[in-house]
Amino acid sequence: MQTLLHLLPLAIALAFSTIPILAALLILLSENRSRSAIPFLIGMLVGMFAVAAVFTMAAQLVPTARFPRRTDEAVGQLEIIVGSALILLGLFSVWRARRRTAKAIPQWLKSAETLGPVSSFGLAFILNLRLKSLLLASAAGLALRADVKSAAEGVIWLVVYTLVGASTVAVPIVATVISPARTEPKLIAGREWLTRNGELLTGIILLIIGVLVIVIGVGRL
C-alpha cells in the first residue's frame, strides 16, 4: 500500500503531460493516424518504462547502511531535492502560462501531423526525456528504492507506473482505432482545450506533486 501511495501520484502527474497528449491528438487528427498512432503509443510505453527503469537502477546506488533507517534518510534527502526541483519547474510553467498571450501549438510539435511510423515512435520515446518526465522518473526510482524489497516486485511497479503514465495517450488512440468517427469531435475539443490551458494545468500539477514528494522525503528523515 505504501508503494502505491508513493508511486501512483507520480504516475498520474506523468499522465497529465500536455505535450505527449497534444502530439497524440495531432497524429490522430492527421491523415497519417492509421500508420503512426500505434507506433507513437508503443514508443511512449517503451520510453516511459526505459527511463523509469534507468532511474530505478540508479537509485540502487544509494548505499545500504548498517541500519535500514539510515538508507531511508538518504533516499528522503534526495526526494526533497527532486521535490524542490519539481516545484521550481511548476512555478516556471505557471509563470510562462500566465505570461503568454497567444495560445498556439508550437511549430515543432505540429510536425507530428506529418510523421511516419518510425518517426512517431522516435518522437514518443524522446518526449520521455523532457525535464518533467526525468524528475518524475527519478522520484519514482527513489520511491521504489525505499519501498520495494525485490527486483520482481520492482518490475511490476514499473509496469504499473508506465501503464498509468501512458493512459492519457493510450485511451484516445485505442478509442480512435475502434471508432474514429465518434471520437474525432472529442479529439478536436481536447486539442483546443489543451492548447489554451495545458501549460497552466501542468504547472499546478507539478507544484502539488513537488510538495508531496518533499513531504514523503521529510517523512523518511
C-alpha positions, -999 to +999 in steps of 0.1 A: +000+000+000+028+024+008+044+019-026+011+026-043+006+058-023+041+070-032+041+059-069+006+065-081+006+103-077+038+104-098+023+083-125-009+104-126+013+136-128+031+120-157-002+111-174-012+147-174+017+158-196+004+183-221+030+178-249+026+140-253-012+142-252-011+170-278+012+151-300-011+121-299-041+142-307-023+158-336-014+124-350-049+111-345-064+141-364-039+138-393-040+117-424-012+095-410-031+082-380-036+047-393+002+044-398+016+065-369-008+063-339+001+028-327+039+033-332+036+065-312+018+047-284+045+019-284+073+045-283+056+062-254+053+029-234+088+018-242+104+052-235+085+057-202+094+022-189+130+026-200+135+060-184+119+049-151+139+016-151+172+036-156+164+058-126+153+029-105+186+012-112+205+044-105+186+047-072+201+014-062+234+032-059+222+048-027+244+030-002+227+005+021+235+015+056+240-009+085+207+004+099+178+005+074+167+038+088+199+055+075+191+043+040+157+058+042+172+091+053+195+092+023+165+085+000+145+111+018+172+137+013+172+130-024+134+131-026+135+166-010+159+178-037+137+162-065+105+176-050+121+211-048+131+209-085+095+199-094+082+229-075+106+252-094+096+237-127+059+240-117+064+277-108+081+283-141+053+266-161+026+287-143+046+319-148+050+311-185+014+301-190+002+334-174+027+354-194+018+340-228-010+359-246-011+338-278-022+302-271-009+282-301+006+248-306+044+251-310+055+247-346+079+218-338+050+199-322+027+205-352+052+185-373+037+154-355+009+156-381+034+146-409+053+119-391+055+083-403+056+052-381+094+053-373+095+090-367+064+089-345+079+061-324+111+082-321+092+113-311+073+095-284+105+080-270+122+114-270+093+131-252+101+109-222+135+127-219+119+161-210+128+175-177+094+169-162+095+132-172+130+128-159+122+144-125+091+122-120+110+091-131+138+099-106+112+104-078+096+070-088+131+053-087+137+067-052+103+055-040+110+020-053+145+020-038+130+027-004+097+007-005+104-024-027+123-054-015+127-075-046+136-070-083+105-088-095+082-066-074+101-035-087+094-046-123+057-050-115+055-015-101+074-001-131+048-016-153+020+000-132+038+033-134+041+031-171+005+020-178-009+048-157+015+073-170+007+065-206-030+061-201-039+096-214-021+088-246-034+052-249-071+059-243-076+083-272-055+062-296-074+030-288-107+048-289-099+063-323-088+029-337-121+014-326-144+042-337-126+072-355-159+089-365-172+091-330-140+102-313-129+129-338-151+158-323-137+149-288-102+149-302-107+184-316-122+197-284-094+182-264-067+197-286-082+232-283-086+229-245-050+217-240-037+244-263-053+271-241-049+255-206-024+227-208+007+245-196-011+260-166-025+226-157+010+211-159+024+238-137-003+233-110+001+195-110+039+198-107+035+222-077+012+197-060+034+167-067+066+185-057+051+193-023+040+157-020+075+143-028+090+167-003+065+155+024+074+119+016+111+127+018+108+145+051+088+116+065+119+093+058+143+115+078 
